[in-house]
Amino acid sequence: MNGFDCQNETGYLLGVDTGGTFTDFVLYRAGEMRIHKVLSTPQAPEQAILQGIEELGLGTSDLVIVHGSTVATNAALEGKGVHTLYIGNRGLQDILTIGRQARSELYNLQPHARAAPVAANDCLQTGGRLDSQGELVEPLSDEDIDTLKGEVARRNPEAVAINLLFSYLDDRFERKIEAAIPEGIFCSRSSSVLPASGEYERGIATWLNSWVGPLVEGYIERLRVRLGGARISVMQSSGEAISADQAARQAVRMLLSGPAGGLVGAGYVAAASGRSQLLTLDMGGTSTDVALIDGSPRLTREGHIGPWPVAVPMVDMHTIGAGGGSLAWVDAGGMLQVGPKSAGADPGPACYARGGTEVTVTDANLILGRLRNSAFLGGRMQLDMQAAEKAMGQLAQRLGLSLHRAAEGVIRVANEHMARALRVISVERGVDPRSYILLSFGGAGGLHVCALADALGMRSALVPLNAGVLSALGMLATRPGRQLVHARLGLLQALSDSELRQAFSRLAQGGVTDLVEEGIARDRIEAEYALDLRYLGQSYTLTVPWSSLERAEIDFHERHEIRYGHRMSAPVELVNLRVALRGPQTTIALNVTAGSEPAEACEHLTVWGVDIPVPRYERAQLAVGQALAGPALITEMASTTWLAPGWRCTADSAGNLLLEKMS
């Protein structure tokens, strides 16, 4: 048995990544893999999924789907959540508005006013207050409950978020309020969403869960109805899968659903080539995500979605608005800019011939000859060179440049945006990117990988097979799992290992039950324990693995010194317990197709800026071990790799292209 039981002869396992421009599919059955892409339908993401399933000729009775959803992400970023009420303790109903009083621009004395997450008249106050030891400060009376019922009825919200002080120590008051909320209103309580210290972060997570929860719930229900008989799981932001029926109540854990799949896929394919230290670049149609991987994706509890902190575990990545569909424009000062606005799937780049009239990065690559208009998506989609040139001509005229010079400028600006993002995730964190390998994926990543490696002084890169659908592959390679947390304040010296062992067991119990209900055998579930620690008097914590208190304290001192440059003699305080539960991983054969003999170029093309004809190779025809020297174009169904002059590549036995700088 494995994570999704996909090795049987009759069942299909389908990974789906819903992106801003394309929806990607990887279909796996009995060692055979197929890939597919359709244009996304952002207003109703399930339509693209249903279209792809139909085009793949699949039924639903024997289908297992693991997919990354952008519903929660898009709703949060676009401010399109539902009408939500926030309930806090009396006198503290404005916690979300006050926040941490931290300025995004430290030296800006007149910052732009940001709208409060919840309007003041939708913030309610009530009793049921505890102190930091869990002792009663103010009871929750029947009159309080009646008042809340009246306010909820008067405001008629779609969702409610409940966040009472120190409810993670005793959740009875939050549960009582939850029971009083009328059926049909989506309700989240902080003691369930994030039972950890930090009333603001806990409140934001609870509000986000309610604000986008009904949208996620509706989307999943529509998908389940249309795919009756299929078993559906959803990728969480932490890189583990959760069943669809449980995901509907955990919307806040899906904010990085798709990108998390990409990092899981990147780690999986790189391991097949014996690589584990990666700097990843996921360049899609709308945005680019960058991250560091040391064996497995790093997690953070200090992530953000838009302006709001998200304290639930999520993959640690940096995202910018630079993708293949990013729009190029000229600012008021006459400078060329690229992004963050995107042409998206509709109308898409001008060369898609769907009504788009503005220049995108994809149009620039086509004009420069780095994209083959008849080889896009394996020939399924013809690119319109005339439309791209018309759009670029207008931009070139404004810049006073030739058509090709303007296209080159668009690529250079986009590359600089991405190189800057890569430096943020590496150099600015004290990591030398030259000791890592740049792994590029996404539909557009291979066109820029050599230039970006050059910009960071990196001498090697990796482009996986089927790089354009790697996030969908990551959906298949992920493990079912849960990330659990619960506050446990106290000095480390006052605790014992036996106490913590019992506390971890209690915390893990609910997650284990959920996984067993999803069909995972109890004896196949792995558990990892960790502690959030800090010096007494500090506000921020470091997470260290737990095997014993003695080892944890040593690890904390060492990590504090590495992170902050010093260690202290102050007592160490425990803040939170953390448990990571994971089921077994599905084993996916990468289905490498390769020629028996070294492939010859299928044609020679003109690429602007290169004096000689550039050979184009079909990636599936490259033999294992075959080496190519740039310049060259390597095309496959879902992506194109531009092997720049001065670079060479070798196709390895895992199907990956290893790129190396020649001098």
TORVO-386883 format. One record per residue (C-alpha): x, y, z. Coordinates in steps of 0.2 Angstrom, whole numbers, plus 5000, padded with zeros to 4 digits. Example, Ala and Ser with C-alpha at 12.3 -4.5 7.8 and 13.67 -1.06 7.14 Angstrom:
2
506249785039;506849955036;
//
This chain:
663
500050005000;500650184997;499950355000;498550354987;498550174982;498850204964;499750054959;498249944956;497849904937;496149984936;496350144945;496950314939;497950444949;497750624942;498750774948;498050934944;498751114946;497651254943;498651404938;498251584933;498451544915;498551354912;497751204922;499051064921;498650874922;499850724926;498950564924;499750404931;499250224930;500250064932;501850144928;501250244913;501150434913;500250564902;500250754903;498950874898;498651064899;497051174896;496851354898;496251404916;494451464919;494851584934;492951624937;492551444939;494151344941;493251174941;492751204923;494551184917;494751034928;493150954920;493751004903;495450924905;494650764912;493550744897;494950774885;495950644894;494450524891;494350484910;492850414919;492650454938;492250294946;494050234947;494850404948;495950474962;496250664961;497550764971;497450944966;498151114970;496751254971;496951434969;495251474975;495751534993;497351614986;496451724973;495051774985;496251834998;497351924986;495952004976;494952054992;493451944987;493051855003;491351845010;490451955023;491251895039;490951945057;492351945070;491951905088;493251955101;493251985120;492452145127;493652285123;494752185112;493652175096;494852285086;496352175088;496452145069;496352325065;497752375078;498852235072;500652235078;500852425074;502252375062;502552485047;502952405030;504052555026;505052595041;505552775036;503952825028;503152945040;501552955030;501152775025;499652745014;498152695025;497652515024;495852465026;495552355041;495252175038;493552185046;492452345046;492252415063;490352385063;490652195059;491752175075;490752115090;491352105108;490751985121;491251895138;492151735141;493851805145;495351705152;497051755159;498651685153;498551545165;496751495159;495951565175;494251655173;494251845171;492551875164;491151745162;490151715146;488351745151;486751695143;486451875140;488051885130;487451735120;485751815117;486551985112;487751895099;486251795092;485351965089;486852045081;487251905070;485351895064;485352085061;486952085051;486651925041;488451865038;489051725027;490351685040;490951715058;492651705065;492851685084;494451735093;494451745112;496051775123;496951615128;495651505121;496951375117;497051345136;495251315137;494051325122;492351305131;491851485128;492251475110;491351315108;489851395116;489851535104;490051425090;488551315095;487451475095;487851525077;486451475066;486651335054;487151385037;488351515042;490251465040;491051475057;492851465063;493551475080;495351505084;495551365096;495351245081;496151345067;497751395077;497851345095;499451445098;500051605107;499951775098;498151845098;498351945082;499151805072;497851685078;496451805074;497051845057;497151655053;495451625060;494651775050;495551715034;494851545036;493051615038;493251745025;493751625011;493051465018;491351475010;492151504993;493251354995;491851245002;490651294987;492051254975;492451084982;490651034983;490351084965;491850984960;491350834971;489550834963;490250844945;491550714949;490450594958;491350434962;493050514961;494150524977;494750704979;496150764989;496850944990;498651004993;498951105009;500151255010;501351145020;501551015006;500450875012;498750825005;497150825014;495450745009;494250865000;492850855014;494150905027;494951035017;493251135015;493451185033;495351225033;495351355019;496751455027;497951305025;497651305006;498351485002;499951414994;499151254988;499851254970;501551314974;501851184987;501551054974;502951124964;504151114978;503650934982;503850894964;505550984962;506250884977;505650724970;506350734953;507950814959;508250664971;508150554956;509650634949;510550634966;510250824970;509550884986;510151064988;509151164976;508651344973;507051334964;506251444951;504451414946;503951524932;502151504926;501051624916;500551744930;501951744943;503651664948;503951574964;505751554971;506251444986;507651354994;507651164997;508851065008;508250895005;506450945008;505551105006;505751225021;504251275031;503851445039;502551515051;502951695046;502251695029;501051825022;499651825009;499452005003;499752115018;499151985031;500251865041;499851685040;500451585055;499951415049;501351315042;501751345024;503151315012;504451455013;504451544996;504551714988;503351764975;503351904962;502251954948;503351904934;502751764923;502551724904;500951824904;501651974913;501252134904;502652254898;502252444899;503152614899;502952714915;502752904916;504652924916;504852834900;505552674908;505152504902;504252394916;503652214916;502252154928;501552134940;499952144930;499651994919;498651944904;498151784913;497151654903;495951774896;496351864885;498151794887;499651854878;499451944861;500151784852;498751674859;497551764847;496151774860;495951964860;497552014869;498352174863;499652214876;501452144876;501952004887;503551904891;502951764880;502651884865;504451944868;505151764868;504151724852;504851874843;506651834848;506451654841;506551564857;504851494856;504251404841;502551454836;502151284828;502851184843;501951264857;501051134868;501651004856;500851084841;499051094849;499151284850;499751394836;500551554842;500151714831;501851794827;500951934818;499851984833;501451974844;502352094832;500952214831;500852224850;502752244852;502852374838;501752494848;502852464863;504452484853;503852644846;503552724863;505352664868;506152724852;506852554849;506752424835;505552274837;506952154843;507852274854;506152304863;505852124865;507652094872;507252234884;505652154890;506651994893;508052084902;506852174914;505952014918;507551924921;508152064933;506452044943;506751854945;508551874949;508151994963;506851874970;508151734970;509351844979;508051884992;507751694996;509651654996;510951804998;509851905009;509751755021;511551725021;511551585008;512751574994;511751524979;513351464970;513351304982;511651264976;510951204959;509551314951;508051204947;506951284934;505151234930;503451304926;502951324908;504151474905;505551434917;506751344904;506751504893;507651604907;508651474917;510351514909;510151704911;509651684929;511051564933;512251684925;511551834935;511851734952;513551664947;512851494947;513751364936;512451224936;510551204933;509251074932;507751064920;506650924924;505750814911;503950884910;504451044919;502951134913;501851024923;502950984938;501751064951;500450934945;501750794946;502150854964;500250824968;500550644965;502150634974;501550714990;501050625006;499450635015;499750735032;499350855045;500350995054;499751015071;500151145085;499551185102;500251315115;501151245130;501951385140;503251345153;505051355157;505951205149;506851165166;505251135174;504651005162;505050825160;505150715144;503750605150;502550755152;502950805134;502850635127;501050625134;500650795128;501250755110;500250595110;498650695115;499050825101;499350695088;497750595092;496550695082;497650705066;497950515067;496150485067;495850605052;497150515042;496450345046;494750405040;495650445024;496150265022;497950275029;498450125039;498850185057;500450095057;501050185041;500850355049;502550445054;502550575067;503950705070;503950815086;504550985088;504551125101;504451315098;505751385111;506351565116;507351645129;506251705143;505751875139;505851865120;504351875108;504951765094;505351585094;506451455085;505751285081;506851135086;506550945084;506150855100;506950685105;507350745123;507350905133;509250905135;509550885116;508151015112;508951145123;510751115116;509951135098;509051295103;510651375109;511551325093;510151385081;509951545091;511851585088;511751545070;510251645067;510651795078;512451785081;512451755099;511751645113;511151695130;511251625148;509351665151;508151525155;507351435139;505451445138;504351325129;502951415119;502151285107;502151095104;502151045086;501750875078;501950835059;501050685054;501350605037;500650445028;501750345016;502350425000;501650374983;503050304972;502950374955;503950304940;504550454931;504250374914;505850434905;505650424886;507350434877;508050394860;509150244858;510450344848;510950524850;509650634842;509950744827;509250924827;507450914819;507751094812;508751244812;508051414817;508451594817;508651664835;508951854837;510651894843;511451734838;512451734822;512251554817;510651444814;510151374831;509651184831;508051134839;507950964847;506450864853;506750824871;505950644870;507150594857;508750644867;509750484872;510250464890;511950544892;511850644876;512750814878;512250974869;513151134867;512251304867;511451384858;510051264856;508151254858;507451094867;505651074865;504350964873;502450974875;502351084890;503951194890;505451244880;507251264886;508351394879;510151334880;511151494879;512851514871;514151464884;513151324892;512951144888;511751014894;511650824897;510150714898;510250604913;509450434916;508150514927;507550624912;508250784919;509350904909;510850944918;511551114912;513251174916;514251334912;515651294900;516851434905;
//
